[in-house]
Amino acid sequence: MIQKRESAKIIMMGATGAVGTAVVKALVKQGKTTQLTLLGRTPLEAVTAPVIAQHKIDVTDPTSYQRYLRGHEVAICTLGVGQPSKVSKEQFLKIDKEAVLAFAKACNAAGIQHFSLLASVDINAKSSSFYLRSKGELVDAIQALEFDRFSVFQPSMILTPENRYGIVQGVTLKVWPLLSPVLRGKFKKYRGIKVKQLGKAMAYQVFTKQTGSVERLKWSDFQELTKKE
């Protein structure tokens, strides 16, 4: 069991995505991260801070980033293709499953204690949905690595300020918030979450008391983590 952290050295993969950028902004503003190492194919330009170090790497090749891992206590992964329906199943698996699992294995080998992953609601290795099944298999594989602490964030619809993917997302961003009042009880987990709030939840959770070796966090947990906002 890891004691509650007052500070941490954190390494991230996927920081240039919408959620990743929100996490970085929250970590920097919070001021408890003494070192924030960002690994990616392109640099993050939206946030600058003295604690940030960026390295251009091949996300599919662990040998391109292994040397940067040691010395960190926490790893956060928000890597993903963005819009799975627009890429082939092979490309989706290469990035969202294989590259993420390789990162987790490299982090584990480097002695990183806490691995935090952006996943999705309803993931299950036995699901009939290709997307949910793949994500479920990924989580099971990472859990088998036995990190001291493994945090799985499982949002439903992530609400961004702008429409990034066309008409379908545009309609979803308009309609989904209207559904929240009717999603109650066990259906609360399907409520939409603003990307800024999700980023804060992932950032703040690093410094909360550990509740178990594996923590699965959903909509209600995001609210609890950010309730002081």
C-alpha positions as CSV (number, residue, x, y, z in Angstrom):
1,M,0.0,0.0,0.0
2,I,1.4,3.4,-1.0
3,Q,1.2,6.2,1.5
4,K,-0.7,9.3,0.5
5,R,1.7,11.4,-1.6
6,E,2.5,15.1,-0.9
7,S,4.6,15.4,-4.0
8,A,5.5,13.2,-7.0
9,K,7.7,12.8,-10.1
10,I,5.3,11.9,-12.9
11,I,5.8,10.6,-16.4
12,M,3.0,10.8,-19.0
13,M,2.2,9.4,-22.4
14,G,-0.6,11.0,-24.4
15,A,-0.3,14.5,-23.1
16,T,-1.2,16.2,-26.4
17,G,-4.8,14.8,-26.4
18,A,-7.7,16.7,-25.0
19,V,-7.7,14.8,-21.7
20,G,-3.9,14.6,-21.4
21,T,-3.6,18.4,-21.9
22,A,-6.2,18.9,-19.2
23,V,-4.3,16.6,-16.8
24,V,-1.1,18.5,-17.4
25,K,-2.7,21.8,-16.8
26,A,-4.2,20.6,-13.5
27,L,-0.9,19.1,-12.3
28,V,1.0,22.3,-13.0
29,K,-1.6,24.4,-11.3
30,Q,-1.8,22.1,-8.3
31,G,1.9,22.5,-7.7
32,K,2.6,19.1,-6.1
33,T,4.5,17.6,-9.1
34,T,8.2,18.1,-8.8
35,Q,9.0,16.7,-12.2
36,L,6.6,16.1,-15.1
37,T,8.1,14.2,-18.0
38,L,6.0,14.1,-21.2
39,L,6.6,11.4,-23.8
40,G,5.0,11.8,-27.3
41,R,5.3,11.9,-31.0
42,T,4.8,15.7,-31.0
43,P,5.4,18.3,-28.2
44,L,2.7,19.8,-26.1
45,E,2.7,23.5,-26.8
46,A,-0.4,24.5,-24.8
47,V,1.3,24.3,-21.4
48,T,4.8,25.4,-20.3
49,A,6.3,25.2,-16.8
50,P,9.7,24.7,-15.2
51,V,8.8,21.2,-14.0
52,I,8.0,20.0,-17.5
53,A,10.5,18.1,-19.6
54,Q,9.4,16.8,-23.1
55,H,10.9,14.0,-25.2
56,K,10.0,13.1,-28.7
57,I,9.6,9.3,-28.9
58,D,8.0,6.5,-30.9
59,V,5.0,5.5,-28.8
60,T,5.1,2.0,-30.4
61,D,8.8,1.4,-29.5
62,P,9.7,1.1,-25.8
63,T,13.4,1.3,-26.6
64,S,12.8,5.0,-27.6
65,Y,11.7,6.0,-24.1
66,Q,12.9,3.4,-21.6
67,R,15.8,5.6,-20.5
68,Y,13.4,8.4,-19.4
69,L,11.3,6.2,-17.0
70,R,13.5,5.6,-14.0
71,G,13.2,8.0,-11.1
72,H,9.5,8.6,-11.5
73,E,6.9,7.3,-9.0
74,V,3.8,7.7,-11.1
75,A,2.9,7.1,-14.7
76,I,-0.2,8.5,-16.4
77,C,-1.4,7.2,-19.8
78,T,-4.1,9.0,-21.8
79,L,-2.8,7.7,-25.2
80,G,-5.4,6.9,-27.8
81,V,-6.3,7.4,-31.4
82,G,-9.0,9.9,-30.6
83,Q,-11.8,8.7,-32.8
84,P,-11.7,4.8,-33.0
85,S,-14.4,4.6,-35.7
86,K,-12.1,6.5,-38.2
87,V,-9.2,4.1,-38.1
88,S,-8.9,0.4,-38.8
89,K,-9.1,-2.2,-36.0
90,E,-5.5,-3.0,-36.5
91,Q,-4.4,0.6,-36.1
92,F,-6.7,1.0,-33.0
93,L,-5.1,-2.1,-31.4
94,K,-1.6,-0.9,-32.2
95,I,-2.0,2.4,-30.4
96,D,-4.8,1.9,-27.8
97,K,-3.9,-1.6,-26.7
98,E,-0.4,-2.7,-27.7
99,A,1.4,0.6,-27.3
100,V,-0.3,1.3,-23.9
101,L,0.5,-2.2,-22.6
102,A,4.1,-1.9,-23.7
103,F,4.3,1.5,-21.8
104,A,2.8,-0.1,-18.7
105,K,5.3,-3.0,-18.9
106,A,8.2,-0.6,-19.3
107,C,7.0,1.5,-16.4
108,N,6.7,-1.6,-14.2
109,A,10.2,-2.8,-15.1
110,A,11.5,0.7,-14.2
111,G,10.1,0.5,-10.7
112,I,7.2,2.9,-11.1
113,Q,4.7,2.2,-8.4
114,H,1.4,3.8,-9.5
115,F,0.0,3.5,-13.1
116,S,-3.0,5.6,-14.0
117,L,-4.9,4.8,-17.2
118,L,-7.7,6.6,-19.1
119,A,-10.1,3.9,-20.2
120,S,-13.9,3.8,-20.7
121,V,-17.1,2.9,-19.0
122,D,-18.3,-0.7,-19.4
123,I,-15.0,-2.1,-20.6
124,N,-15.0,-5.9,-20.3
125,A,-12.7,-8.5,-21.7
126,K,-15.8,-10.6,-22.5
127,S,-17.8,-7.9,-24.2
128,S,-19.3,-8.4,-27.6
129,S,-18.2,-4.9,-28.5
130,F,-14.7,-4.8,-30.1
131,Y,-13.8,-1.5,-28.5
132,L,-15.0,-2.4,-25.0
133,R,-13.5,-5.9,-25.2
134,S,-10.1,-4.6,-26.3
135,K,-10.0,-2.0,-23.5
136,G,-11.1,-4.7,-21.1
137,E,-8.3,-7.0,-22.2
138,L,-5.8,-4.2,-21.8
139,V,-6.9,-3.4,-18.3
140,D,-6.7,-7.1,-17.3
141,A,-3.2,-7.3,-18.8
142,I,-2.0,-4.3,-16.9
143,Q,-3.6,-5.5,-13.7
144,A,-1.6,-8.7,-14.1
145,L,1.6,-6.7,-13.8
146,E,0.7,-6.0,-10.2
147,F,1.6,-2.4,-9.8
148,D,1.4,-1.2,-6.2
149,R,-1.5,1.0,-7.3
150,F,-3.4,0.8,-10.6
151,S,-6.0,3.5,-11.2
152,V,-8.5,3.0,-14.1
153,F,-10.5,6.0,-15.1
154,Q,-13.8,5.0,-16.8
155,P,-15.7,8.0,-18.2
156,S,-18.7,7.7,-20.5
157,M,-19.0,10.7,-22.9
158,I,-16.1,13.2,-22.6
159,L,-17.4,16.7,-23.2
160,T,-15.0,19.0,-24.9
161,P,-15.5,22.8,-25.4
162,E,-15.2,22.4,-29.2
163,N,-16.4,19.9,-31.8
164,R,-13.3,18.1,-33.0
165,Y,-14.7,15.2,-35.0
166,G,-17.6,16.4,-37.1
167,I,-21.4,16.4,-37.1
168,V,-21.9,13.3,-35.0
169,Q,-19.8,14.6,-32.2
170,G,-21.4,18.0,-32.6
171,V,-24.8,16.5,-32.0
172,T,-23.6,14.4,-29.1
173,L,-22.0,17.4,-27.4
174,K,-25.4,19.2,-27.5
175,V,-27.6,16.3,-26.5
176,W,-25.6,14.4,-23.9
177,P,-25.6,17.1,-21.2
178,L,-29.4,17.1,-21.4
179,L,-29.5,13.4,-20.5
180,S,-27.7,13.8,-17.1
181,P,-30.9,14.5,-15.1
182,V,-32.5,11.3,-16.1
183,L,-29.3,9.1,-15.6
184,R,-29.7,8.2,-11.9
185,G,-28.7,5.4,-9.6
186,K,-26.7,2.8,-11.4
187,F,-27.0,4.8,-14.6
188,K,-25.0,7.8,-13.2
189,K,-21.8,6.3,-14.6
190,Y,-23.1,7.2,-18.1
191,R,-23.3,10.9,-17.4
192,G,-21.1,13.1,-19.5
193,I,-18.0,14.6,-17.9
194,K,-16.3,17.8,-19.0
195,V,-12.8,17.2,-20.2
196,K,-11.4,19.9,-17.8
197,Q,-13.0,18.2,-14.8
198,L,-11.8,14.7,-15.9
199,G,-8.3,16.1,-16.2
200,K,-8.5,17.5,-12.7
201,A,-9.8,14.3,-11.3
202,M,-6.9,12.3,-12.9
203,A,-4.4,14.8,-11.6
204,Y,-5.8,15.1,-8.1
205,Q,-6.2,11.4,-7.6
206,V,-2.4,10.9,-7.7
207,F,-2.3,12.7,-4.3
208,T,-5.3,11.0,-2.6
209,K,-5.3,8.2,-0.2
210,Q,-5.1,4.8,-1.8
211,T,-8.2,2.7,-1.6
212,G,-6.8,-0.5,-3.0
213,S,-4.2,-1.9,-5.4
214,V,-6.7,-1.6,-8.2
215,E,-9.1,1.4,-8.3
216,R,-11.8,1.8,-10.9
217,L,-13.2,5.3,-11.0
218,K,-16.4,6.5,-12.7
219,W,-18.6,9.6,-12.8
220,S,-19.4,9.7,-9.1
221,D,-15.7,9.4,-8.3
222,F,-14.8,12.2,-10.6
223,Q,-17.3,14.4,-8.8
224,E,-15.9,13.4,-5.4
225,L,-12.3,14.2,-6.5
226,T,-13.2,17.6,-7.7
227,K,-15.9,18.6,-5.3
228,K,-13.8,21.4,-3.8
229,E,-13.6,23.1,-7.2
